Amino acid sequence: MEALSLSSEKLNVLFQDEHVVAIDKPPGLLVHRSPIDKHETVFAVQTLRDQLGKHVYPAHRLDRPTSGVLLFSFNSEIAAQLGKQMMEKQVTKTYHAVVRGFVHNTGLIDYALKYRYDKIADKHKRPQQPPQQATTVYESIAHFEVPEPVGKYQSARYSLVKLHPSTGRKHQLRRHMVHIRHPIIGDTTHGDGKQNKFAKVYFNFANLALSCTHMGFTHPVTGQWVDVNTGMHQEMQRLVDTLQPFKITK
């Protein structure tokens, strides 16, 4: 993944009122301090706090390489209420992803996931938990075929998809797409190394092709429904734009 120099950059605020703020998290930015990345000095929580001049509390997380809508509140009670909405599947989320192969139509992935422990970050968690329910709806948007061999394949095939998770397990979308044999491009943990290398060499793409582009929730104070939208991150959008000449039309 490409190195970031975010210390002097302002975060893009997508929604803000006196209780809640949502940003467009760039890829590579940690939400908060982590024992896994002890040497990292830039975090979304601290950067947003300094930018707005007040403390913020994350209502959920995005993986470091994942970009998109990230929701905070200005007090811990509201953050807990938003977190409860997410736990009770009352929040809608849409992600865009570029994946290997042709994904057809719309489908449901209902595949329980075992919690994957990190020996540093999760050293205090209870091991050997049973698999947790995890469901994701996927929707095919476009297919692309690049006439270049990759591994055992004679051409590089991709799909642009929308993903709608109703649960929020660790690396859920990345693991679910691998489960149906359509790994997300740029996923160095669960994905296809040969496809990732091809994308880097052929398209100069070295990020994760996954962005949270929509989140909808009930405002904990006003009770009104709030929709927050953003686009794919810049490098992912460039990849999709570069793939357009290879789009397959029906």
C-alpha positions as CSV (number, residue, x, y, z in Angstrom):
1,M,0.0,0.0,0.0
2,E,1.3,3.4,-0.9
3,A,2.7,5.5,1.9
4,L,0.6,8.5,3.1
5,S,1.7,11.9,4.2
6,L,-1.5,13.0,6.0
7,S,-0.2,15.0,8.8
8,S,-0.8,18.4,7.1
9,E,-3.9,17.4,5.2
10,K,-7.4,18.2,6.2
11,L,-10.0,15.5,6.4
12,N,-13.0,15.8,4.1
13,V,-16.1,16.4,6.3
14,L,-19.2,14.9,4.6
15,F,-21.7,15.7,7.3
16,Q,-21.6,17.7,10.6
17,D,-24.0,19.1,13.1
18,E,-23.6,19.7,16.9
19,H,-23.8,16.0,17.7
20,V,-22.4,14.0,14.8
21,V,-19.7,14.3,12.2
22,A,-18.9,12.0,9.3
23,I,-15.7,12.1,7.2
24,D,-14.3,10.5,4.1
25,K,-11.4,8.5,5.5
26,P,-8.6,8.2,3.0
27,P,-7.0,4.7,2.5
28,G,-4.0,4.0,4.7
29,L,-5.2,6.1,7.6
30,L,-5.7,4.4,11.0
31,V,-8.8,5.3,12.9
32,H,-6.9,5.5,16.2
33,R,-3.7,4.3,17.9
34,S,-3.1,0.6,17.5
35,P,-0.5,-1.7,19.1
36,I,0.0,-3.2,15.6
37,D,1.3,0.0,14.2
38,K,3.4,1.4,17.1
39,H,5.4,3.7,14.9
40,E,2.4,5.4,13.2
41,T,1.8,9.0,14.2
42,V,-1.2,10.1,12.2
43,F,-4.7,8.9,13.2
44,A,-8.2,9.9,12.2
45,V,-9.3,10.6,15.7
46,Q,-6.5,13.0,16.6
47,T,-6.5,14.6,13.1
48,L,-10.2,15.3,13.2
49,R,-10.0,16.5,16.8
50,D,-7.3,19.0,15.9
51,Q,-9.2,20.0,12.7
52,L,-12.5,20.7,14.5
53,G,-11.0,21.8,17.9
54,K,-13.1,19.4,20.0
55,H,-12.9,15.7,21.0
56,V,-14.5,13.1,18.8
57,Y,-15.5,9.5,19.5
58,P,-15.6,6.9,16.6
59,A,-18.9,5.1,16.3
60,H,-17.4,2.3,14.3
61,R,-14.2,1.4,12.5
62,L,-12.8,1.0,9.0
63,D,-9.8,-1.2,8.2
64,R,-6.7,0.8,7.6
65,P,-6.6,0.2,3.8
66,T,-10.4,0.8,3.4
67,S,-11.6,4.3,2.6
68,G,-14.9,6.0,2.8
69,V,-17.6,7.1,5.3
70,L,-16.4,7.1,8.9
71,L,-18.8,8.3,11.6
72,F,-18.0,10.1,14.8
73,S,-19.9,11.8,17.6
74,F,-18.9,14.6,20.0
75,N,-19.7,12.6,23.1
76,S,-19.3,9.0,24.1
77,E,-23.0,8.4,24.8
78,I,-24.0,9.3,21.3
79,A,-21.2,7.2,19.9
80,A,-22.5,4.2,21.9
81,Q,-26.0,4.8,20.6
82,L,-24.7,4.8,17.0
83,G,-22.8,1.7,17.8
84,K,-25.9,0.0,19.1
85,Q,-27.7,0.9,15.9
86,M,-25.0,-0.9,14.0
87,M,-25.1,-3.9,16.2
88,E,-28.8,-4.2,15.8
89,K,-28.5,-3.9,11.9
90,Q,-30.4,-0.6,11.8
91,V,-27.6,1.2,9.8
92,T,-27.4,0.8,6.0
93,K,-23.9,0.6,4.4
94,T,-22.9,0.4,0.8
95,Y,-19.3,-0.3,-0.4
96,H,-17.9,-0.3,-3.9
97,A,-15.2,-2.8,-4.7
98,V,-13.2,-4.0,-7.7
99,V,-12.9,-7.8,-7.6
100,R,-11.3,-10.6,-9.6
101,G,-13.5,-12.4,-12.1
102,F,-17.0,-11.8,-13.4
103,V,-19.6,-11.5,-10.6
104,H,-23.1,-12.1,-12.0
105,N,-26.4,-10.6,-10.9
106,T,-27.2,-10.1,-7.2
107,G,-26.7,-12.5,-4.4
108,L,-26.5,-13.1,-0.6
109,I,-23.4,-14.3,1.1
110,D,-24.5,-15.9,4.4
111,Y,-21.2,-17.3,5.8
112,A,-20.2,-17.2,9.5
113,L,-16.7,-16.0,10.2
114,K,-14.3,-17.0,12.9
115,Y,-12.7,-14.1,14.7
116,R,-9.2,-13.7,13.5
117,Y,-6.9,-12.9,16.4
118,D,-3.9,-10.6,16.1
119,K,-1.3,-11.7,18.7
120,I,-0.6,-8.1,19.5
121,A,-3.9,-6.2,19.2
122,D,-6.1,-9.0,20.5
123,K,-3.9,-10.5,23.2
124,H,-6.6,-9.7,25.9
125,K,-9.5,-11.2,23.9
126,R,-10.9,-14.6,24.8
127,P,-9.7,-17.1,22.1
128,Q,-11.7,-19.8,20.4
129,Q,-15.0,-18.0,20.1
130,P,-17.5,-19.8,17.9
131,P,-18.0,-18.4,14.3
132,Q,-20.1,-15.3,14.2
133,Q,-23.0,-14.8,11.8
134,A,-22.1,-12.6,8.8
135,T,-24.2,-11.6,5.8
136,T,-23.4,-9.5,2.8
137,V,-25.5,-8.7,-0.3
138,Y,-23.6,-8.2,-3.5
139,E,-24.6,-6.5,-6.7
140,S,-22.8,-6.6,-10.0
141,I,-22.4,-3.3,-11.7
142,A,-19.9,-3.8,-14.5
143,H,-17.5,-6.3,-16.1
144,F,-14.0,-5.7,-17.6
145,E,-11.7,-8.0,-19.4
146,V,-8.0,-7.0,-20.1
147,P,-6.4,-9.2,-22.8
148,E,-3.3,-9.9,-20.7
149,P,-2.5,-13.3,-19.1
150,V,-2.4,-13.4,-15.3
151,G,-1.3,-16.7,-13.7
152,K,-3.3,-19.6,-15.1
153,Y,-5.8,-17.2,-16.8
154,Q,-5.5,-16.0,-20.4
155,S,-7.0,-12.6,-19.5
156,A,-7.5,-10.4,-16.5
157,R,-11.2,-10.3,-15.6
158,Y,-12.7,-7.8,-13.1
159,S,-16.0,-6.8,-11.8
160,L,-17.1,-3.5,-10.2
161,V,-19.6,-4.5,-7.4
162,K,-21.7,-2.9,-4.7
163,L,-21.6,-4.7,-1.3
164,H,-24.1,-4.2,1.4
165,P,-23.1,-5.8,4.7
166,S,-25.7,-6.2,7.4
167,T,-23.1,-7.3,10.0
168,G,-19.7,-5.8,10.8
169,R,-17.2,-8.7,11.4
170,K,-13.5,-8.2,11.1
171,H,-12.5,-8.1,7.4
172,Q,-16.0,-9.3,6.6
173,L,-16.2,-8.0,3.0
174,R,-12.7,-9.1,2.1
175,R,-13.3,-12.6,3.5
176,H,-16.7,-12.9,2.1
177,M,-15.5,-12.1,-1.4
178,V,-12.7,-14.6,-1.1
179,H,-15.3,-17.2,0.0
180,I,-17.2,-16.8,-3.3
181,R,-13.8,-16.8,-5.2
182,H,-13.9,-13.1,-6.1
183,P,-11.2,-11.5,-4.0
184,I,-10.9,-7.8,-3.8
185,I,-8.1,-6.3,-5.9
186,G,-5.2,-5.1,-3.7
187,D,-6.2,-7.3,-0.7
188,T,-2.7,-8.4,0.5
189,T,-4.1,-10.4,3.5
190,H,-6.9,-12.4,1.9
191,G,-6.6,-11.8,-1.8
192,D,-4.9,-13.1,-5.0
193,G,-1.2,-12.2,-5.0
194,K,-0.8,-12.6,-8.8
195,Q,-3.8,-10.4,-9.5
196,N,-2.5,-7.8,-7.0
197,K,0.9,-7.8,-8.7
198,F,-0.7,-7.5,-12.1
199,A,-2.8,-4.5,-11.0
200,K,0.3,-2.8,-9.6
201,V,2.5,-3.4,-12.7
202,Y,-0.2,-2.9,-15.4
203,F,-2.3,-0.2,-13.7
204,N,0.0,1.3,-11.1
205,F,-2.6,0.4,-8.5
206,A,-1.2,-0.4,-5.0
207,N,-4.2,0.2,-2.7
208,L,-7.2,-1.8,-1.7
209,A,-10.1,-1.4,-4.1
210,L,-12.7,-1.1,-1.4
211,S,-14.6,2.1,-0.4
212,C,-17.5,2.7,1.9
213,T,-19.6,5.0,-0.3
214,H,-22.8,5.3,1.7
215,M,-24.0,5.1,5.2
216,G,-27.6,5.7,6.5
217,F,-28.6,6.0,10.1
218,T,-31.2,7.4,12.5
219,H,-29.8,10.5,14.2
220,P,-29.6,9.7,17.9
221,V,-30.8,13.1,19.0
222,T,-33.2,14.4,16.3
223,G,-34.6,11.0,15.3
224,Q,-34.3,11.9,11.6
225,W,-32.8,9.6,9.0
226,V,-29.4,10.8,7.7
227,D,-27.8,9.6,4.5
228,V,-24.0,10.3,4.0
229,N,-22.5,9.6,0.6
230,T,-19.0,9.9,-0.9
231,G,-17.2,8.5,-3.9
232,M,-14.5,5.8,-4.3
233,H,-11.1,6.9,-3.1
234,Q,-9.0,8.7,-5.7
235,E,-6.7,5.8,-6.7
236,M,-9.7,3.3,-6.9
237,Q,-11.6,5.8,-9.1
238,R,-8.6,6.1,-11.3
239,L,-8.4,2.3,-11.6
240,V,-12.1,2.1,-12.6
241,D,-11.6,4.9,-15.1
242,T,-8.6,3.1,-16.6
243,L,-10.6,-0.1,-16.9
244,Q,-13.4,1.6,-18.9
245,P,-11.9,0.8,-22.4
246,F,-12.0,-2.9,-21.4
247,K,-15.7,-2.8,-20.3
248,I,-17.8,-5.7,-21.6
249,T,-21.2,-4.6,-22.9
250,K,-24.1,-7.0,-23.2
